[in-house]
């Protein structure tokens, strides 16, 4: 199975089958009815993590209705917030049976760099290193660094706050540098405008104030331009791109996974002899759904955990759906070319890659996954 539309149809039919089969059980019927309703709704993303990891702040920054705090049973994907990744984070991530629906967010990322003006650069380097780590790569799709306070401030910066930042930036450099050495110095009661500075500190943090005054001195002289730069430097746009790539574009697949897990839960909780057919249908969907394998391989290629020769790596990622999941997008064409003939040629090429004797095991497995994707494209193009 290759198209998300066909997957959605099969899963919806599976849910209806389960509802008919368990109509005599009020508990199962209520649960499955809720799952059927959730399946028809937009993708729901849970925001999890350690206490004080910045979950509420990130939710404010994202400002999305279908993002909720906590990992409840009705979420389809997860943003797991952490500072430096600890053992407890790995344990929490290991509790997720299929990590294709998880992005790790290094929240409060400015703190990873000690609050320096270049702290986000350091945090993004940490994220890249973690992204390439094989152990963590098995537990999530991506790792992204975000400074939540900075992102929220960038989205909601007021004229009064901007004026206060301009006034601070106008101070002599040595005086300002000394003022920004610590929170205590910045909030020295002997200085003027302590209440205003307290507000800036709550909104931006000391890192944010340092960054804003530096940017103002570099010429970001109007509120709109400064706000845009804050959002960009916060990592929020990087996170939105990761969410789009790993969650939004694959929403039908992630929602299908949630529905499959729900039906499996009922089958385990209330086993019955006449459920063998439903068991078989769940297994059929799982086995024939290539999308999950595609997600894992795409992430492995993007992070370097699996490396293909440079002359075929980009094509592999495109075929796996990095630029879209329609046959034309996967094949990289925009016009009226004969997609079937092109797909057959691509399949032949990747079958040769899959039997390349010099490939390592991981490369051979990757090529075989791409072969299955090509077969799925052909199946889609030849369906009546």
C-alpha positions as a Markdown table, in Angstrom:
| # | Residue | x | y | z |
|---|---|---|---|---|
| 1 | Unk | 0.0 | 0.0 | 0.0 |
| 2 | Unk | 1.4 | 3.3 | -0.9 |
| 3 | Unk | -1.2 | 6.1 | -1.0 |
| 4 | Unk | -2.3 | 7.7 | 2.2 |
| 5 | Unk | -5.8 | 7.8 | 0.8 |
| 6 | Unk | -6.0 | 4.0 | 0.5 |
| 7 | Unk | -4.5 | 3.6 | 4.0 |
| 8 | Unk | -7.2 | 5.9 | 5.4 |
| 9 | Unk | -10.0 | 4.0 | 3.7 |
| 10 | Unk | -8.7 | 0.6 | 5.0 |
| 11 | Unk | -8.3 | 1.9 | 8.6 |
| 12 | Unk | -11.8 | 3.5 | 8.6 |
| 13 | Unk | -13.3 | 0.2 | 7.4 |
| 14 | Unk | -11.3 | -1.6 | 10.1 |
| 15 | Unk | -12.8 | 0.7 | 12.8 |
| 16 | Unk | -16.3 | 0.0 | 11.5 |
| 17 | Unk | -15.6 | -3.7 | 11.6 |
| 18 | Unk | -14.4 | -3.5 | 15.2 |
| 19 | Unk | -17.5 | -1.5 | 16.2 |
| 20 | Unk | -19.8 | -4.1 | 14.6 |
| 21 | Unk | -17.9 | -7.0 | 16.3 |
| 22 | Unk | -17.9 | -5.4 | 19.7 |
| 23 | Unk | -21.4 | -3.9 | 19.7 |
| 24 | Unk | -22.3 | -6.1 | 22.6 |
| 25 | Unk | -19.6 | -4.5 | 24.9 |
| 26 | Unk | -20.5 | -1.0 | 26.1 |
| 27 | Unk | -16.9 | -0.3 | 27.2 |
| 28 | Unk | -15.4 | -1.3 | 23.9 |
| 29 | Unk | -18.1 | 0.4 | 21.9 |
| 30 | Unk | -17.6 | 3.7 | 23.7 |
| 31 | Unk | -13.8 | 3.5 | 23.3 |
| 32 | Unk | -14.0 | 2.6 | 19.6 |
| 33 | Unk | -16.6 | 5.3 | 18.9 |
| 34 | Unk | -14.3 | 7.9 | 20.4 |
| 35 | Unk | -11.4 | 6.5 | 18.3 |
| 36 | Unk | -13.5 | 6.8 | 15.1 |
| 37 | Unk | -14.3 | 10.4 | 15.9 |
| 38 | Unk | -10.6 | 11.2 | 16.6 |
| 39 | Unk | -9.6 | 9.5 | 13.3 |
| 40 | Unk | -11.8 | 12.0 | 11.4 |
| 41 | Unk | -10.3 | 15.0 | 13.3 |
| 42 | Unk | -7.0 | 16.9 | 12.6 |
| 43 | Unk | -3.7 | 15.5 | 13.8 |
| 44 | Unk | -3.3 | 15.9 | 17.6 |
| 45 | Unk | 0.2 | 16.5 | 19.0 |
| 46 | Unk | 1.1 | 16.1 | 22.7 |
| 47 | Unk | 3.8 | 18.2 | 24.3 |
| 48 | Unk | 5.6 | 16.2 | 26.9 |
| 49 | Unk | 8.8 | 16.5 | 29.0 |
| 50 | Unk | 10.3 | 17.0 | 32.4 |
| 51 | Unk | 8.8 | 19.6 | 34.8 |
| 52 | Unk | 9.8 | 23.1 | 34.0 |
| 53 | Unk | 11.0 | 22.0 | 30.5 |
| 54 | Unk | 9.1 | 24.9 | 28.9 |
| 55 | Unk | 6.0 | 23.1 | 27.7 |
| 56 | Unk | 3.5 | 25.9 | 28.3 |
| 57 | Unk | 5.9 | 28.4 | 26.8 |
| 58 | Unk | 6.4 | 26.3 | 23.6 |
| 59 | Unk | 2.6 | 25.9 | 23.3 |
| 60 | Unk | 2.2 | 29.6 | 23.5 |
| 61 | Unk | 4.9 | 30.0 | 20.8 |
| 62 | Unk | 3.3 | 27.5 | 18.5 |
| 63 | Unk | -0.2 | 28.7 | 19.0 |
| 64 | Unk | -1.8 | 25.6 | 17.6 |
| 65 | Unk | -5.3 | 24.4 | 18.6 |
| 66 | Unk | -4.5 | 20.7 | 18.2 |
| 67 | Unk | -1.3 | 20.8 | 20.3 |
| 68 | Unk | -1.9 | 19.8 | 23.9 |
| 69 | Unk | 0.2 | 19.5 | 27.0 |
| 70 | Unk | 0.8 | 15.9 | 28.1 |
| 71 | Unk | 0.9 | 12.5 | 26.4 |
| 72 | Unk | -2.6 | 11.2 | 26.5 |
| 73 | Unk | -3.9 | 8.2 | 24.7 |
| 74 | Unk | -5.6 | 10.3 | 22.0 |
| 75 | Unk | -2.6 | 12.1 | 20.6 |
| 76 | Unk | -1.1 | 11.0 | 17.3 |
| 77 | Unk | 2.4 | 12.6 | 17.6 |
| 78 | Unk | 4.6 | 13.9 | 20.4 |
| 79 | Unk | 7.0 | 16.8 | 20.9 |
| 80 | Unk | 9.2 | 15.7 | 23.8 |
| 81 | Unk | 10.9 | 18.7 | 25.5 |
| 82 | Unk | 14.2 | 18.4 | 27.4 |
| 83 | Unk | 17.3 | 20.3 | 28.2 |
| 84 | Unk | 20.4 | 18.2 | 27.9 |
| 85 | Unk | 19.2 | 14.7 | 27.1 |
| 86 | Unk | 19.3 | 12.6 | 30.2 |
| 87 | Unk | 18.7 | 9.0 | 31.0 |
| 88 | Unk | 15.1 | 9.7 | 32.1 |
| 89 | Unk | 14.4 | 11.2 | 28.7 |
| 90 | Unk | 15.6 | 8.1 | 26.9 |
| 91 | Unk | 13.5 | 6.0 | 29.2 |
| 92 | Unk | 10.4 | 8.1 | 28.4 |
| 93 | Unk | 11.1 | 7.9 | 24.7 |
| 94 | Unk | 11.6 | 4.1 | 24.9 |
| 95 | Unk | 8.0 | 3.8 | 26.2 |
| 96 | Unk | 6.8 | 4.8 | 22.7 |
| 97 | Unk | 6.4 | 1.6 | 20.7 |
| 98 | Unk | 6.9 | 3.3 | 17.3 |
| 99 | Unk | 9.1 | 6.4 | 17.4 |
| 100 | Unk | 8.0 | 7.6 | 14.0 |
| 101 | Unk | 5.7 | 10.1 | 15.7 |
| 102 | Unk | 8.2 | 11.8 | 18.1 |
| 103 | Unk | 10.4 | 14.9 | 17.8 |
| 104 | Unk | 12.8 | 15.8 | 20.6 |
| 105 | Unk | 12.9 | 19.5 | 21.3 |
| 106 | Unk | 15.9 | 21.0 | 23.2 |
| 107 | Unk | 13.7 | 23.6 | 24.8 |
| 108 | Unk | 15.1 | 26.6 | 26.6 |
| 109 | Unk | 18.0 | 26.1 | 24.2 |
| 110 | Unk | 19.6 | 29.4 | 25.1 |
| 111 | Unk | 20.5 | 27.9 | 28.5 |
| 112 | Unk | 22.6 | 25.2 | 26.8 |
| 113 | Unk | 25.0 | 27.9 | 25.6 |
| 114 | Unk | 25.2 | 29.7 | 29.0 |
| 115 | Unk | 22.9 | 32.5 | 27.9 |
| 116 | Unk | 25.6 | 34.0 | 25.5 |
| 117 | Unk | 24.5 | 35.9 | 22.5 |
| 118 | Unk | 25.6 | 33.0 | 20.3 |
| 119 | Unk | 23.9 | 30.4 | 22.6 |
| 120 | Unk | 21.5 | 29.3 | 19.9 |
| 121 | Unk | 24.3 | 28.5 | 17.6 |
| 122 | Unk | 25.8 | 26.2 | 20.2 |
| 123 | Unk | 22.4 | 24.7 | 20.9 |
| 124 | Unk | 21.8 | 23.9 | 17.2 |
| 125 | Unk | 25.2 | 22.2 | 17.1 |
| 126 | Unk | 24.1 | 20.1 | 20.1 |
| 127 | Unk | 20.9 | 19.2 | 18.3 |
| 128 | Unk | 22.8 | 18.2 | 15.1 |
| 129 | Unk | 25.1 | 16.0 | 17.2 |
| 130 | Unk | 22.2 | 14.3 | 19.0 |
| 131 | Unk | 20.3 | 13.9 | 15.7 |
| 132 | Unk | 23.2 | 11.8 | 14.3 |
| 133 | Unk | 23.4 | 9.7 | 17.4 |
| 134 | Unk | 22.3 | 6.1 | 16.5 |
| 135 | Unk | 20.8 | 5.3 | 20.0 |
| 136 | Unk | 18.7 | 8.5 | 20.1 |
| 137 | Unk | 17.9 | 8.2 | 16.4 |
| 138 | Unk | 16.1 | 4.9 | 17.2 |
| 139 | Unk | 13.8 | 6.8 | 19.6 |
| 140 | Unk | 12.7 | 9.8 | 17.6 |
| 141 | Unk | 12.4 | 11.3 | 14.2 |
| 142 | Unk | 14.3 | 14.5 | 14.7 |
| 143 | Unk | 16.0 | 16.8 | 17.3 |
| 144 | Unk | 15.4 | 20.6 | 17.2 |
| 145 | Unk | 16.7 | 23.4 | 19.4 |
| 146 | Unk | 14.2 | 26.1 | 20.4 |
| 147 | Unk | 14.4 | 29.1 | 22.7 |
| 148 | Unk | 10.7 | 29.2 | 23.7 |
| 149 | Unk | 10.7 | 32.6 | 25.5 |
| 150 | Unk | 12.4 | 34.2 | 22.6 |
| 151 | Unk | 9.9 | 32.7 | 20.2 |
| 152 | Unk | 6.9 | 34.0 | 22.2 |
| 153 | Unk | 8.4 | 37.4 | 22.6 |
| 154 | Unk | 9.1 | 37.6 | 18.8 |
| 155 | Unk | 5.5 | 36.8 | 18.1 |
| 156 | Unk | 4.1 | 39.3 | 20.6 |
| 157 | Unk | 6.7 | 42.1 | 21.0 |
| 158 | Unk | 5.0 | 45.4 | 22.0 |
| 159 | Unk | 6.0 | 48.9 | 21.1 |
| 160 | Unk | 6.7 | 49.7 | 24.7 |
| 161 | Unk | 9.0 | 46.7 | 25.1 |
| 162 | Unk | 10.8 | 47.7 | 21.9 |
| 163 | Unk | 11.3 | 51.3 | 23.1 |
| 164 | Unk | 12.7 | 49.9 | 26.4 |
| 165 | Unk | 15.2 | 47.7 | 24.5 |
| 166 | Unk | 16.2 | 50.7 | 22.3 |
| 167 | Unk | 16.9 | 52.7 | 25.5 |
| 168 | Unk | 19.0 | 49.9 | 26.9 |
| 169 | Unk | 20.9 | 49.5 | 23.6 |
| 170 | Unk | 21.7 | 53.3 | 23.7 |
| 171 | Unk | 23.7 | 52.9 | 27.0 |
| 172 | Unk | 27.5 | 52.9 | 26.8 |
| 173 | Unk | 28.7 | 49.4 | 25.9 |
| 174 | Unk | 30.7 | 48.8 | 29.1 |
| 175 | Unk | 27.8 | 49.9 | 31.2 |
| 176 | Unk | 25.3 | 47.7 | 29.4 |
| 177 | Unk | 27.7 | 44.7 | 29.4 |
| 178 | Unk | 28.1 | 45.0 | 33.2 |
| 179 | Unk | 24.3 | 45.4 | 33.6 |
| 180 | Unk | 23.7 | 42.2 | 31.7 |
| 181 | Unk | 26.2 | 40.1 | 33.6 |
| 182 | Unk | 23.6 | 38.7 | 35.9 |
| 183 | Unk | 19.9 | 39.0 | 36.9 |
| 184 | Unk | 20.8 | 40.7 | 40.1 |
| 185 | Unk | 22.7 | 43.5 | 38.4 |
| 186 | Unk | 20.0 | 43.9 | 35.8 |
| 187 | Unk | 17.4 | 44.3 | 38.5 |
| 188 | Unk | 19.5 | 46.5 | 40.8 |
| 189 | Unk | 16.9 | 48.5 | 42.8 |
| 190 | Unk | 19.2 | 51.6 | 42.8 |
| 191 | Unk | 18.7 | 51.9 | 39.0 |
| 192 | Unk | 15.7 | 53.5 | 37.2 |
| 193 | Unk | 12.9 | 51.6 | 35.5 |
| 194 | Unk | 13.4 | 48.4 | 37.6 |
| 195 | Unk | 9.7 | 47.4 | 37.0 |
| 196 | Unk | 10.1 | 47.8 | 33.3 |
| 197 | Unk | 13.3 | 45.7 | 33.4 |
| 198 | Unk | 11.6 | 43.1 | 35.4 |
| 199 | Unk | 9.0 | 42.8 | 32.7 |
| 200 | Unk | 11.7 | 42.5 | 30.0 |
| 201 | Unk | 13.4 | 39.8 | 32.0 |
| 202 | Unk | 10.1 | 37.8 | 32.4 |
| 203 | Unk | 9.4 | 38.1 | 28.7 |
| 204 | Unk | 12.8 | 37.6 | 27.2 |
| 205 | Unk | 15.1 | 36.2 | 29.9 |
| 206 | Unk | 18.6 | 37.6 | 30.2 |
| 207 | Unk | 19.7 | 35.9 | 27.0 |
| 208 | Unk | 16.8 | 37.5 | 25.1 |
| 209 | Unk | 17.7 | 41.0 | 26.5 |
| 210 | Unk | 21.3 | 40.5 | 25.5 |
| 211 | Unk | 20.3 | 39.4 | 22.0 |
| 212 | Unk | 17.8 | 42.2 | 21.5 |
| 213 | Unk | 20.1 | 45.0 | 22.5 |
| 214 | Unk | 22.8 | 43.5 | 20.3 |
| 215 | Unk | 20.4 | 43.3 | 17.3 |
| 216 | Unk | 19.2 | 46.9 | 17.9 |
| 217 | Unk | 22.8 | 48.1 | 17.8 |
| 218 | Unk | 23.3 | 46.2 | 14.6 |
| 219 | Unk | 20.5 | 48.1 | 12.9 |
| 220 | Unk | 17.3 | 46.2 | 13.7 |
| 221 | Unk | 15.7 | 49.6 | 14.3 |
| 222 | Unk | 11.9 | 48.9 | 14.1 |
| 223 | Unk | 9.7 | 46.5 | 16.1 |
| 224 | Unk | 8.5 | 44.4 | 13.1 |
| 225 | Unk | 12.0 | 43.7 | 11.9 |
| 226 | Unk | 13.3 | 42.9 | 15.4 |
| 227 | Unk | 10.4 | 40.6 | 16.1 |
| 228 | Unk | 10.9 | 38.7 | 12.9 |
| 229 | Unk | 14.6 | 38.2 | 13.7 |
| 230 | Unk | 13.8 | 37.0 | 17.2 |
| 231 | Unk | 11.4 | 34.3 | 15.8 |
| 232 | Unk | 14.0 | 33.2 | 13.3 |
| 233 | Unk | 16.8 | 33.0 | 15.8 |
| 234 | Unk | 14.6 | 31.2 | 18.4 |
| 235 | Unk | 14.5 | 28.0 | 16.3 |
| 236 | Unk | 10.7 | 28.2 | 16.1 |
| 237 | Unk | 10.8 | 28.2 | 12.3 |
| 238 | Unk | 13.1 | 25.1 | 12.3 |
| 239 | Unk | 10.6 | 23.3 | 14.6 |
| 240 | Unk | 7.6 | 24.2 | 12.4 |
| 241 | Unk | 9.5 | 22.8 | 9.4 |
| 242 | Unk | 10.2 | 19.6 | 11.3 |
| 243 | Unk | 6.6 | 19.3 | 12.3 |
| 244 | Unk | 5.5 | 19.8 | 8.7 |
| 245 | Unk | 8.0 | 17.3 | 7.4 |
| 246 | Unk | 7.5 | 14.6 | 10.0 |
| 247 | Unk | 3.9 | 15.1 | 11.2 |
| 248 | Unk | 1.7 | 17.2 | 8.9 |
| 249 | Unk | 2.7 | 15.7 | 5.6 |
| 250 | Unk | 2.3 | 12.2 | 7.1 |
| 251 | Unk | -0.8 | 13.0 | 9.2 |
| 252 | Unk | -2.9 | 10.2 | 7.7 |
| 253 | Unk | -0.2 | 7.6 | 8.4 |
| 254 | Unk | 0.2 | 8.8 | 12.0 |
| 255 | Unk | -3.6 | 8.8 | 12.6 |
| 256 | Unk | -3.8 | 5.3 | 11.1 |
| 257 | Unk | -1.2 | 4.1 | 13.5 |
| 258 | Unk | -3.2 | 5.5 | 16.4 |
| 259 | Unk | -6.3 | 3.7 | 15.2 |
| 260 | Unk | -4.4 | 0.4 | 14.8 |
| 261 | Unk | -3.1 | 0.7 | 18.3 |
| 262 | Unk | -6.6 | 1.4 | 19.6 |
| 263 | Unk | -8.1 | -1.7 | 17.9 |
| 264 | Unk | -5.2 | -3.8 | 19.1 |
| 265 | Unk | -5.9 | -2.6 | 22.6 |
| 266 | Unk | -9.5 | -3.7 | 22.4 |
| 267 | Unk | -8.5 | -7.1 | 20.9 |
| 268 | Unk | -6.1 | -7.7 | 23.8 |
| 269 | Unk | -8.5 | -6.5 | 26.5 |
| 270 | Unk | -11.5 | -8.4 | 25.2 |
| 271 | Unk | -10.4 | -11.4 | 23.2 |
| 272 | Unk | -13.1 | -13.4 | 21.4 |
| 273 | Unk | -13.1 | -16.3 | 19.0 |
| 274 | Unk | -14.9 | -14.4 | 16.2 |
| 275 | Unk | -12.2 | -11.7 | 16.2 |
| 276 | Unk | -9.7 | -13.7 | 14.2 |
| 277 | Unk | -10.7 | -12.0 | 11.0 |
| 278 | Unk | -10.2 | -8.6 | 12.6 |
| 279 | Unk | -6.8 | -9.7 | 13.9 |
| 280 | Unk | -5.8 | -10.7 | 10.4 |
| 281 | Unk | -7.0 | -7.3 | 9.0 |
| 282 | Unk | -4.9 | -5.4 | 11.5 |
| 283 | Unk | -1.9 | -7.5 | 10.7 |
| 284 | Unk | -2.5 | -7.0 | 7.0 |
| 285 | Unk | -2.6 | -3.3 | 7.3 |
| 286 | Unk | 0.6 | -3.2 | 9.4 |
| 287 | Unk | 2.5 | -5.5 | 7.0 |
| 288 | Unk | 1.5 | -3.8 | 3.8 |
| 289 | Unk | 1.9 | -0.2 | 5.1 |
| 290 | Unk | 5.2 | 0.9 | 3.7 |
| 291 | Unk | 4.9 | 4.4 | 5.1 |
| 292 | Unk | 6.3 | 3.5 | 8.5 |
| 293 | Unk | 9.4 | 2.0 | 7.0 |
| 294 | Unk | 9.8 | 5.0 | 4.8 |
| 295 | Unk | 9.7 | 7.4 | 7.7 |
| 296 | Unk | 12.4 | 5.5 | 9.6 |
| 297 | Unk | 14.7 | 5.3 | 6.6 |
| 298 | Unk | 14.1 | 8.9 | 5.6 |
| 299 | Unk | 15.2 | 10.0 | 9.1 |
| 300 | Unk | 18.2 | 7.7 | 9.0 |
| 301 | Unk | 19.3 | 9.1 | 5.7 |
| 302 | Unk | 18.8 | 12.7 | 6.8 |
| 303 | Unk | 20.8 | 12.3 | 10.0 |
| 304 | Unk | 23.6 | 10.2 | 8.5 |
| 305 | Unk | 22.8 | 7.1 | 10.5 |
| 306 | Unk | 22.5 | 5.3 | 7.1 |
| 307 | Unk | 24.6 | 6.6 | 4.2 |
| 308 | Unk | 24.0 | 5.8 | 0.6 |
| 309 | Unk | 26.4 | 6.8 | -2.2 |
| 310 | Unk | 26.1 | 10.5 | -3.0 |
| 311 | Unk | 24.9 | 9.9 | -6.5 |
| 312 | Unk | 21.7 | 8.1 | -5.3 |
| 313 | Unk | 21.1 | 9.5 | -1.8 |
| 314 | Unk | 19.0 | 12.5 | -3.0 |
| 315 | Unk | 16.9 | 10.3 | -5.3 |
| 316 | Unk | 16.3 | 7.9 | -2.4 |
| 317 | Unk | 15.0 | 10.6 | -0.1 |
| 318 | Unk | 12.7 | 12.0 | -2.8 |
| 319 | Unk | 11.3 | 8.5 | -3.6 |
| 320 | Unk | 10.7 | 8.0 | 0.1 |
| 321 | Unk | 8.5 | 11.1 | 0.2 |
| 322 | Unk | 10.7 | 13.9 | 1.4 |
| 323 | Unk | 9.3 | 16.4 | -1.1 |
| 324 | Unk | 5.7 | 14.9 | -1.2 |
| 325 | Unk | 4.0 | 11.6 | -1.3 |
| 326 | Unk | 2.2 | 11.7 | -4.7 |
| 327 | Unk | 3.7 | 9.5 | -7.5 |
| 328 | Unk | 4.8 | 12.6 | -9.4 |
| 329 | Unk | 6.4 | 14.2 | -6.4 |
| 330 | Unk | 8.3 | 11.0 | -5.5 |
| 331 | Unk | 9.4 | 10.6 | -9.1 |
| 332 | Unk | 10.5 | 14.2 | -9.3 |
| 333 | Unk | 8.4 | 15.3 | -12.3 |
| 334 | Unk | 6.0 | 18.2 | -12.9 |
| 335 | Unk | 4.8 | 17.7 | -16.4 |
| 336 | Unk | 2.9 | 15.1 | -18.4 |
| 337 | Unk | 5.5 | 12.5 | -18.6 |
| 338 | Unk | 4.6 | 8.8 | -18.6 |
| 339 | Unk | 4.8 | 8.2 | -14.9 |
| 340 | Unk | 4.4 | 4.4 | -15.2 |
| 341 | Unk | 7.3 | 4.0 | -17.6 |
| 342 | Unk | 9.4 | 6.3 | -15.5 |
| 343 | Unk | 8.5 | 4.3 | -12.3 |
| 344 | Unk | 9.3 | 1.0 | -14.0 |
| 345 | Unk | 12.8 | 2.4 | -15.0 |
| 346 | Unk | 13.4 | 3.7 | -11.5 |
| 347 | Unk | 12.3 | 0.3 | -10.0 |
| 348 | Unk | 14.8 | -1.5 | -12.3 |
| 349 | Unk | 17.6 | 0.8 | -11.2 |
| 350 | Unk | 16.9 | 0.3 | -7.5 |
| 351 | Unk | 16.6 | -3.4 | -7.8 |
| 352 | Unk | 20.1 | -3.4 | -9.1 |
| 353 | Unk | 21.2 | -1.2 | -6.1 |
| 354 | Unk | 19.5 | -3.7 | -3.8 |
| 355 | Unk | 21.8 | -6.5 | -5.1 |
| 356 | Unk | 24.9 | -4.4 | -5.3 |
| 357 | Unk | 27.6 | -6.7 | -3.8 |
| 358 | Unk | 29.7 | -3.9 | -2.4 |
| 359 | Unk | 26.8 | -2.4 | -0.3 |
| 360 | Unk | 27.0 | -2.9 | 3.4 |
| 361 | Unk | 24.0 | -4.5 | 5.1 |
| 362 | Unk | 22.4 | -1.2 | 6.1 |
| 363 | Unk | 22.7 | 0.1 | 2.6 |
| 364 | Unk | 21.2 | -3.1 | 1.1 |
| 365 | Unk | 18.3 | -2.9 | 3.5 |
| 366 | Unk | 17.8 | 0.8 | 2.6 |
| 367 | Unk | 17.8 | 0.0 | -1.1 |
| 368 | Unk | 15.2 | -2.8 | -0.6 |
| 369 | Unk | 13.0 | -0.4 | 1.2 |
| 370 | Unk | 13.2 | 2.0 | -1.7 |
| 371 | Unk | 12.4 | -0.9 | -4.0 |
| 372 | Unk | 9.2 | -1.5 | -2.1 |
| 373 | Unk | 8.4 | 2.2 | -2.4 |
| 374 | Unk | 8.9 | 2.0 | -6.2 |
| 375 | Unk | 6.6 | -1.1 | -6.3 |
| 376 | Unk | 4.0 | 0.8 | -4.4 |
| 377 | Unk | 4.2 | 3.7 | -6.8 |
| 378 | Unk | 3.6 | 1.3 | -9.7 |
| 379 | Unk | 0.7 | -0.3 | -7.9 |
| 380 | Unk | -0.9 | 3.1 | -7.4 |
| 381 | Unk | -0.4 | 4.0 | -11.0 |
| 382 | Unk | -1.9 | 0.7 | -12.3 |
| 383 | Unk | -4.9 | 0.6 | -10.0 |
| 384 | Unk | -8.2 | 0.8 | -11.9 |
